[in-house]
Amino acid sequence: MIDKYFRRINRLRISVTDLCNLRCIYCRPESGLDLAKHKDILTYEEIVAVVQHAVKLGIKSFRLTGGEPLFRKNIENLLWMLGNVHGIEDLAMTTNGIYLKNYTKVLKAIGLFRLNISLDSLDKSKFEVITRGGKLKDVLDGIDEVLHLGFKNTKINVVAMKGVNDNEFEEFAKLTLDRNLEVRFIEYMAMNKKSLDSEDKYIPMANIIDILGKRNELKALAPPMLGSGAAKLYKINGARGTLGFVSAVSQPFCNSCNRLRLTAEGKLRSCLLSGGEVDLKTILRNNPTEAQLTDAFLRAASLKPSVHAGKGHVMMHEVGG
C-alpha cells in the first residue's frame, strides 16, 4: 500500500484500550478523562479482523498500545488470536511495565517479537510523581524478567523532560553497558498546544546527544535495525546495548513515515497529529465486504500529510503515542 507521497505503508499501531493504570504527567490530566464506553471500543474479534485484512494489504508489522494494553481484561485472549494470524512478521507491544512481570511468560509463549517499556525516571520518588502513583520496582522487576526470558530488541522509552528527568540521562545510558537493551530518548511533545515545543519541558534531542557525548564515546550505528523506526541509533563504546534518539519535534521524520494508527474506538488515523481519519468501526459493524475494508485503508493512507502540522490537537491516550 503506497500513499500519495510514495511512502510504503507497512505498519499499524493498534490502541486496544484508552484505559490506563497510571496518569503520567504528559499523557493524562490529574483530574481524569472522559473515557469511551465499553460498547464503543473495538472487540478483540474486530481487531483481529482488521489485522487479517491489513496483512492482505501488505502491512506486516503491528504494535499494540493503549492506554495500557495489559490493563484491558483478558488481553491474553487477543494475543493468542493474533499469534495465529498468518502473515504477521512483527508483533510488538508498548507497555508502562507495571503489570509486565505477570505477563512475560504468556507473551513469550505467544511469540511476541518485541517490547517497548516506558520508564521516565530511575528515582523511586520521582517516578511516583511523573506517573502519579506508579511503583518503580514493578517496572524494574518486569524488565529483569523480560531479559531473563530472552526477549530480543527490548526498548526502554524515556520521554526527556527539562527540569524533570534531565539529570538522569547518564544513568539511563548506563543501563546499556551490561544489558541487551535499547534505551530510547524521546522528545517531549506538548500535546494540545499551539506548538509541540511550546512548554518549558521540551529538550531538543541534539542537546541530549551532546550531554551524553561529553562523558561517553558514542558511535553512530547504521539504520535500520528491527523496530528502530525513526530513531537515530548510537552505541557507547564497549556497551552491550544501544541508545536511540527520536526527534519527532526538532527533526520530524514524516518523509519516511510508514504507519497508520487504529484507535480503541475504531478510528483509522493517518497521522498522530494531523491528516485525518476513517471510521473503521462503523464499517466493521455493518457486515463489510473485503472491497469496503480495502477502501477504508486506502482512504486513510490518502489522508496522510506530507509533514505533520507541528502542533498537537489530540490527547496521547487516544492514539497510544
MIPAVEX-260418 format. One record per residue: residue number from 1; residue in one letter; x, y, z of N, C-alpha, C in turn. Coordinates in steps of 0.05 Angstrom, whole numbers. Layout:
BEGIN
PT vexse zase n.east n.north   n.up ca.east ca.north  ca.up c.east c.north   c.up
PT   NUM    A      X       Y      Z       X        Y      Z      X       Y      Z
...
END
This chain:
BEGIN
PT vexse zase n.east n.north   n.up ca.east ca.north  ca.up c.east c.north   c.up
PT     1    M     17     -24      0       0        0      0     18      25      0
PT     2    I     14      42    -20      30       66    -23     13      91    -20
PT     3    D     22     111     -5       6      135     -3     13     154    -25
PT     4    K      1     178    -26       4      196    -49     32     209    -49
PT     5    Y     47     206    -28      74      216    -27     95     194    -31
PT     6    F     85     171    -41     101      148    -48    115     135    -24
PT     7    R    102     137      0     112      123     23     98      97     25
PT     8    R    113      75     30     101       49     32     90      45     61
PT     9    I     65      40     63      52       36     89     53       7     97
PT    10    N     69       0    117      71      -28    124     70     -33    154
PT    11    R     62     -13    170      60      -16    199     33      -5    208
PT    12    L     22     -18    229      -3       -9    241      0      -9    271
PT    13    R     -5      14    284      -5       15    313    -34      13    322
PT    14    I    -40      -5    341     -67      -11    350    -70      -4    379
PT    15    S    -86      16    386     -93       22    413   -116       4    421
PT    16    V   -111     -15    440    -132      -34    448   -150     -24    470
PT    17    T   -142      -2    483    -159       10    504   -149      38    509
PT    18    D   -168      55    518    -160       82    527   -156      83    557
PT    19    L   -160      60    570    -156       58    599   -127      55    606
PT    20    C   -119      65    629     -92       61    639    -92      61    669
PT    21    N    -73      47    681     -70       46    709    -53      68    720
PT    22    L    -41      85    703     -25      108    711    -37     133    699
PT    23    R    -28     156    709     -36      182    698    -11     199    694
PT    24    C      6     191    676      31      205    671     27     234    664
PT    25    I     45     251    673      40      280    671     39     290    643
PT    26    Y     50     276    623      49      285    595     27     272    579
PT    27    C     12     255    592      -8      239    578    -37     244    588
PT    28    R    -41     245    614     -68      247    625    -69     268    646
PT    29    P    -91     284    646     -94      304    668    -99     290    694
PT    30    E    -91     303    716     -94      291    742   -123     286    749
PT    31    S   -141     303    739    -170      301    745   -184     278    730
PT    32    G   -169     265    712    -181      243    697   -192     252    670
PT    33    L   -205     233    656    -214      238    628   -242     226    625
PT    34    D   -255     236    604    -280      223    595   -272     200    577
PT    35    L   -275     176    587    -266      153    572   -290     140    557
PT    36    A   -282     125    536    -302      112    519   -317      90    535
PT    37    K   -342      86    528    -358       64    539   -348      38    526
PT    38    H   -351      16    541    -341       -9    531   -353     -17    504
PT    39    K   -378     -11    500    -391      -18    475   -379      -3    451
PT    40    D   -366      19    457    -354       36    435   -326      28    429
PT    41    I   -315      10    444    -287        0    440   -288     -24    421
PT    42    L   -269     -26    403    -268      -50    386   -265     -75    402
PT    43    T   -280     -96    394    -277     -122    407   -251    -135    397
PT    44    Y   -243    -155    411    -219     -170    402   -223    -182    374
PT    45    E   -247    -192    369    -252     -204    343   -251    -183    321
PT    46    E   -260    -158    327    -258     -137    307   -230    -129    302
PT    47    I   -213    -128    323    -185     -121    320   -171    -142    302
PT    48    V   -177    -167    308    -165     -189    292   -174    -187    263
PT    49    A   -199    -180    258    -209     -177    230   -193    -155    216
PT    50    V   -188    -133    230    -173     -111    219   -144    -120    212
PT    51    V   -132    -134    230    -104     -144    226   -104    -163    202
PT    52    Q   -123    -181    201    -123     -201    179   -125    -187    152
PT    53    H   -141    -166    151    -144     -152    125   -119    -134    120
PT    54    A   -108    -123    141     -84     -106    137    -61    -123    126
PT    55    V    -59    -148    135     -38     -165    124    -41    -169     94
PT    56    K    -66    -172     85     -71     -175     56    -62    -151     40
PT    57    L    -61    -127     54     -54     -103     40    -24     -96     43
PT    58    G     -9    -115     54      20     -111     56     30    -100     82
PT    59    I     12     -97    102      20      -88    129     28    -113    144
PT    60    K     53    -114    152      63     -139    165     73    -134    194
PT    61    S     75    -108    202      85     -102    228     63     -88    245
PT    62    F     58     -99    269      36      -89    286     46     -85    314
PT    63    R     37     -62    326      45      -56    354     19     -51    369
PT    64    L     16     -64    392      -7      -60    410      1     -38    430
PT    65    T    -17     -19    433     -12        3    452    -38       7    468
PT    66    G    -40      29    482     -64       36    497    -69      66    495
PT    67    G    -76      78    518     -75       69    545    -53      49    551
PT    68    E    -60      31    569     -42        9    577    -54     -17    567
PT    69    P    -42     -30    547     -54      -54    536    -58     -77    556
PT    70    L    -39     -79    575     -42     -101    595    -63     -95    616
PT    71    F    -76     -72    614     -97      -64    632   -125     -73    622
PT    72    R   -126     -80    596    -151      -90    585   -156    -119    594
PT    73    K   -181    -125    602    -188     -151    612   -183    -172    591
PT    74    N   -171    -194    600    -166     -218    583   -150    -211    557
PT    75    I   -131    -192    560    -115     -184    537   -100    -208    525
PT    76    E    -95    -229    542     -81     -252    531    -97    -266    510
PT    77    N   -123    -264    511    -140     -276    490   -135    -263    463
PT    78    L   -133    -237    462    -126     -223    437    -99    -231    428
PT    79    L    -80    -233    446     -52     -240    438    -51    -268    425
PT    80    W    -66    -287    437     -67     -314    426    -79    -313    398
PT    81    M   -101    -298    395    -114     -296    369    -95    -284    348
PT    82    L    -81    -263    355     -62     -250    336    -39    -269    330
PT    83    G    -31    -285    350      -9     -304    345    -16    -324    324
PT    84    N    -42    -327    318     -50     -347    298    -56    -335    271
PT    85    V    -52    -308    268     -57     -295    242    -33    -300    224
PT    86    H    -37    -312    202     -16     -318    183     -7    -293    169
PT    87    G     19    -288    167      29     -266    152     41    -243    169
PT    88    I     36    -244    195      48     -224    212     78    -230    215
PT    89    E     94    -210    209     123     -213    211    134    -200    236
PT    90    D    119    -182    248     130     -168    271    106    -160    289
PT    91    L    105    -171    313      83     -165    332     96    -155    358
PT    92    A     90    -130    365     103     -117    388     83    -105    406
PT    93    M     92     -96    429      74      -83    448     89     -60    463
PT    94    T     75     -38    467      85      -17    484     70     -18    511
PT    95    T     84     -18    533      72      -21    559     86      -3    579
PT    96    N     71       5    600      84       21    621     99       2    641
PT    97    G     96     -24    638     112      -43    653    102     -50    680
PT    98    I     81     -37    690      72      -42    717     63     -71    721
PT    99    Y     48     -82    701      38     -109    702     56    -129    687
PT   100    L     78    -120    677      93     -136    658    102    -162    669
PT   101    K    112    -162    694     123     -187    706    101    -209    708
PT   102    N     76    -201    708      54     -221    709     48    -233    682
PT   103    Y     59    -221    660      51     -229    633     75    -239    616
PT   104    T     99    -237    627     122     -243    610    122    -271    599
PT   105    K    114    -290    615     114     -318    605     94    -323    583
PT   106    V     70    -312    586      50     -315    565     58    -300    540
PT   107    L     69    -276    543      79     -261    520    100    -276    505
PT   108    K    118    -289    519     139     -305    507    127    -329    493
PT   109    A    108    -342    506      96     -367    494     80    -360    469
PT   110    I     68    -337    468      52     -329    444     71    -323    421
PT   111    G     95    -314    428     114     -308    407    116    -278    401
PT   112    L    109    -261    421     112     -233    417    140    -226    409
PT   113    F    144    -210    388     171     -205    378    186    -185    396
PT   114    R    173    -164    404     187     -142    417    170    -128    438
PT   115    L    184    -115    457     170      -99    477    183     -72    479
PT   116    N    167     -51    480     176      -24    487    164     -18    515
PT   117    I    182     -11    533     173       -6    561    178      23    568
PT   118    S    158      37    576     160       65    584    172      67    612
PT   119    L    192      84    614     206       88    640    219     116    640
PT   120    D    208     135    654     217      162    653    234     172    676
PT   121    S    238     154    696     256      161    717    266     136    731
PT   122    L    291     136    740     302      114    756    302     120    785
PT   123    D    290     143    793     287      151    820    259     144    830
PT   124    K    257     129    852     231      119    861    211     141    867
PT   125    S    220     162    880     201      183    887    193     199    862
PT   126    K    212     205    845     206      220    821    188     204    802
PT   127    F    193     178    801     176      161    784    147     162    794
PT   128    E    142     162    820     115      164    831    102     191    823
PT   129    V    118     212    823     107      238    815    100     239    786
PT   130    I    118     230    768     113      230    740     89     214    732
PT   131    T     86     190    744      65      172    737     40     176    755
PT   132    R     43     193    775      21      198    795     13     172    809
PT   133    G     33     159    820      28      136    837     40     110    830
PT   134    G     54     108    807      66       83    799     90      75    816
PT   135    K     95      49    818     117       38    834    140      30    815
PT   136    L    163      43    818     186       38    801    194       8    802
PT   137    K    193      -4    825     202      -32    828    186     -51    810
PT   138    D    160     -45    806     144      -63    788    155     -63    760
PT   139    V    163     -39    750     174      -37    723    201     -50    722
PT   140    L    218     -45    741     245      -56    740    244     -87    742
PT   141    D    226     -97    759     223     -127    761    214    -138    734
PT   142    G    196    -123    720     186     -132    694    209    -133    674
PT   143    I    226    -112    674     248     -111    655    267    -134    660
PT   144    D    273    -140    686     291     -162    693    280    -188    682
PT   145    E    254    -192    685     241     -217    675    242    -219    645
PT   146    V    238    -197    631     240     -196    602    268    -204    593
PT   147    L    288    -193    606     315     -200    598    321    -229    605
PT   148    H    311    -239    628     316     -266    636    304    -286    616
PT   149    L    281    -280    605     267     -298    586    278    -295    558
PT   150    G    296    -277    553     309     -275    528    295    -260    506
PT   151    F    277    -242    513     265     -225    492    287    -209    478
PT   152    K    283    -205    452     303     -191    436    293    -163    430
PT   153    N    311    -144    425     305     -117    416    286    -102    435
PT   154    T    290    -107    461     274      -93    481    282     -64    483
PT   155    K    263     -46    484     268      -18    485    257      -5    511
PT   156    I    272      13    522     263       29    545    258      57    534
PT   157    N    233      66    535     225       92    524    227     113    546
PT   158    V    243     133    542     247      155    562    238     181    549
PT   159    V    216     192    559     208      219    549    225     239    564
PT   160    A    242     254    549     261      273    560    246     298    568
PT   161    M    249     306    594     234      330    604    253     348    620
PT   162    K    256     372    610     273      391    624    262     397    652
PT   163    G    279     396    672     271      401    699    257     378    713
PT   164    V    254     356    698     241      333    710    261     309    711
PT   165    N    271     300    688     289      278    688    315     283    673
PT   166    D    321     309    667     345      316    652    371     311    667
PT   167    N    369     306    693     393      299    708    398     269    710
PT   168    E    381     254    695     383      225    696    392     212    670
PT   169    F    398     228    650     404      217    623    428     199    625
PT   170    E    449     206    640     473      190    643    466     163    655
PT   171    E    449     163    676     442      138    689    426     120    670
PT   172    F    409     132    654     394      116    635    413     103    614
PT   173    A    432     119    605     452      109    585    468      85    597
PT   174    K    473      86    623     489       65    635    474      38    635
PT   175    L    448      39    632     433       14    631    441      -4    607
PT   176    T    452       9    587     460       -6    563    488     -18    565
PT   177    L    503     -11    586     530      -21    587    532     -51    590
PT   178    D    514     -63    606     515      -92    610    489    -106    605
PT   179    R    470     -91    592     444     -103    586    439    -100    556
PT   180    N    426    -121    545     419     -120    517    393    -105    513
PT   181    L    394     -79    517     371      -61    515    377     -38    496
PT   182    E    356     -26    484     359        0    471    345      20    489
PT   183    V    360      38    501     348       60    516    342      82    496
PT   184    R    317      89    494     308      107    473    298     133    485
PT   185    F    312     155    479     304      182    488    284     194    468
PT   186    I    262     204    477     241      215    460    235     244    468
PT   187    E    234     261    448     229      289    453    201     293    465
PT   188    Y    199     309    485     173      316    497    156     331    477
PT   189    M    131     322    474     112      335    456     90     348    471
PT   190    A     87     374    469      67      389    483     40     386    469
PT   191    M     26     364    474       0      359    461    -20     381    468
PT   192    N    -38     387    449     -59      407    452    -48     435    457
PT   193    K    -24     441    446     -12      467    448     -9     478    420
PT   194    K     -4     504    418       0      516    392     24     505    378
PT   195    S     45     499    393      69      487    382     78     464    400
PT   196    L     88     442    388      96      419    403    118     425    423
PT   197    D    134     445    417     156      452    435    150     476    452
PT   198    S    124     482    457     117      507    470    120     506    500
PT   199    E    122     482    512     125      481    540    154     480    549
PT   200    D    159     488    574     187      490    583    200     463    588
PT   201    K    185     441    586     197      415    590    212     405    565
PT   202    Y    207     417    542     219      407    517    249     411    516
PT   203    I    263     389    508     292      390    504    298     379    476
PT   204    P    311     394    458     318      383    432    337     359    435
PT   205    M    333     339    418     348      315    420    378     319    416
PT   206    A    386     339    400     414      345    396    428     352    423
PT   207    N    413     365    440     424      372    466    430     347    483
PT   208    I    412     328    482     416      303    497    440     288    487
PT   209    I    443     286    460     466      273    448    492     287    457
PT   210    D    491     313    458     515      328    467    522     322    496
PT   211    I    501     321    513     505      315    541    518     288    545
PT   212    L    508     268    531     518      241    535    546     238    521
PT   213    G    550     253    500     576      251    486    599     263    501
PT   214    K    594     280    521     615      292    536    630     272    554
PT   215    R    615     251    563     627      232    582    630     204    570
PT   216    N    619     201    546     620      174    533    629     176    504
PT   217    E    642     155    496     650      153    468    626     141    452
PT   218    L    612     158    438     588      149    424    595     142    395
PT   219    K    585     119    386     589      111    358    562     109    344
PT   220    A    558     124    322     533      123    307    531      96    293
PT   221    L    506      85    294     501       59    281    485      63    256
PT   222    A    489      47    236     475       49    211    447      37    214
PT   223    P    426      53    208     399       42    208    394      25    183
PT   224    P    373      10    181     354        6    204    360     -20    218
PT   225    M    351     -21    243     350      -46    258    321     -53    262
PT   226    L    314     -78    267     286      -86    270    273     -69    291
PT   227    G    251     -55    283     235      -40    301    247     -13    309
PT   228    S    269      -5    297     282       20    305    266      44    295
PT   229    G    252      40    272     235       61    262    250      87    258
PT   230    A    241     108    271     252      135    266    276     142    283
PT   231    A    284     124    301     305      130    320    332     131    306
PT   232    K    349     150    314     377      150    307    392     135    328
PT   233    L    407     115    319     419       96    338    449     102    343
PT   234    Y    457      99    368     485      102    376    491      80    395
PT   235    K    517      77    400     526       57    419    550      69    435
PT   236    I    549      65    461     572       72    477    593      51    473
PT   237    N    618      60    468     639       42    462    641      20    484
PT   238    G    639      -5    476     641      -28    494    615     -36    507
PT   239    A    593     -22    502     567      -29    514    554     -52    500
PT   240    R    537     -67    514     522      -89    502    498     -77    487
PT   241    G    485     -58    498     461      -47    487    466     -22    470
PT   242    T    445      -9    462     447       15    445    430      38    456
PT   243    L    434      61    445     419       85    451    404      94    427
PT   244    G    379     101    430     362      111    408    353     140    414
PT   245    F    351     156    393     343      184    397    321     190    377
PT   246    V    297     197    387     274      203    370    268     232    370
PT   247    S    272     246    347     270      275    345    244     283    331
PT   248    A    221     274    341     196      279    327    189     309    325
PT   249    V    199     325    343     193      353    344    214     370    329
PT   250    S    240     366    336     261      382    324    268     374    296
PT   251    Q    265     348    290     272      338    263    251     318    255
PT   252    P    227     327    247     205      308    240    214     289    218
PT   253    F    205     264    221     213      243    202    189     235    185
PT   254    C    172     254    179     148      249    164    153     237    136
PT   255    N    175     245    124     181      235     97    185     205     95
PT   256    S    191     193    119     194      164    119    173     149    136
PT   257    C    152     164    143     131      152    160    117     130    144
PT   258    N    116     106    156     105       83    143     82      70    158
PT   259    R     67      86    175      48       73    192     20      87    191
PT   260    L      0      71    198     -26       81    205    -31      74    234
PT   261    R    -52      87    245     -59       82    274    -88      76    277
PT   262    L    -94      55    292    -122       48    298   -127      54    327
PT   263    T   -147      72    332    -154       79    359   -171      58    371
PT   264    A   -174      59    398    -190       39    412   -219      40    403
PT   265    E   -228      63    394    -256       67    385   -259      62    355
PT   266    G   -238      51    343    -241       43    315   -237      64    294
PT   267    K   -224      85    300    -217      105    280   -189      98    269
PT   268    L   -188      96    242    -163       91    229   -150     118    222
PT   269    R   -130     125    237    -117      152    235    -93     151    216
PT   270    S    -90     172    201     -68      174    182    -43     184    195
PT   271    C    -45     198    217     -22      212    229    -28     216    259
PT   272    L     -7     216    275     -11      222    304    -23     249    308
PT   273    L    -15     269    292     -22      297    298    -41     310    278
PT   274    S    -40     302    253     -56      316    233    -65     297    211
PT   275    G    -75     307    189     -84      290    168   -113     285    170
PT   276    G   -121     262    180    -150      256    182   -153     227    190
PT   277    E   -178     217    191    -184      190    199   -208     179    185
PT   278    V   -211     153    186    -233      139    174   -247     123    197
PT   279    D   -273     124    198    -288      110    218   -290      80    211
PT   280    L   -271      65    219    -270       37    211   -289      20    228
PT   281    K   -295      28    252    -313       13    269   -341      11    257
PT   282    T   -351      33    246    -378       33    234   -378      14    210
PT   283    I   -357      14    195    -355       -5    172   -355     -34    182
PT   284    L   -339     -39    203    -336      -66    213   -363     -77    223
PT   285    R   -379     -60    234    -404      -69    247   -428     -69    228
PT   286    N   -422     -67    202    -443      -68    181   -437     -88    160
PT   287    N   -425    -111    169    -420     -134    152   -406    -126    126
PT   288    P   -382    -115    128    -369     -104    104   -358    -125     85
PT   289    T   -356    -117     60    -342     -134     41   -312    -128     43
PT   290    E   -296    -145     31    -267     -140     30   -261    -114     16
PT   291    A   -276    -108     -5    -272      -84    -20   -276     -59     -3
PT   292    Q   -296     -60     15    -302      -37     32   -279     -34     53
PT   293    L   -269     -55     63    -246      -54     82   -222     -43     68
PT   294    T   -216     -53     44    -194      -42     29   -197     -13     24
PT   295    D   -220      -4     16    -225       24     11   -220      41     36
PT   296    A   -227      31     59    -223       46     84   -193      50     89
PT   297    F   -177      29     85    -148       32     88   -136      51     68
PT   298    L   -145      49     43    -134       66     22   -142      96     28
PT   299    R   -166     100     38    -174      128     44   -157     139     67
PT   300    A   -152     122     87    -136      131    110   -107     138    100
PT   301    A    -96     121     83     -69      126     73    -68     151     56
PT   302    S    -90     157     42     -91      180     25    -92     206     41
PT   303    L   -100     204     66    -102      227     84    -76     234     97
PT   304    K    -56     217     95     -30      223    108    -18     249     97
PT   305    P    -11     268    114       1      293    104     30     288     97
PT   306    S     41     306     81      69      304     74     86     310     99
PT   307    V     77     329    116      90      335    141     68     342    161
PT   308    H     72     333    186      51      338    206     50     368    212
PT   309    A     28     377    224      22      405    227     40     419    247
PT   310    G     56     404    262      74      417    281     61     427    307
PT   311    K     37     417    311      23      425    336      4     402    344
PT   312    G      0     399    370     -17      378    379    -46     385    381
PT   313    H    -63     366    374     -92      371    378   -106     346    387
PT   314    V    -91     326    396    -103      301    407    -89     296    433
PT   315    M   -103     280    450     -90      271    475    -76     245    469
PT   316    M    -53     241    482     -36      218    476    -51     192    481
PT   317    H    -68     192    502     -82      166    509   -101     157    486
PT   318    E   -109     175    469    -127      168    447   -114     152    425
PT   319    V    -89     155    421     -75      143    398    -52     125    406
PT   320    G    -46     124    432     -25      105    440      3     115    436
PT   321    G      7     140    430      34      151    427     48     143    401
END
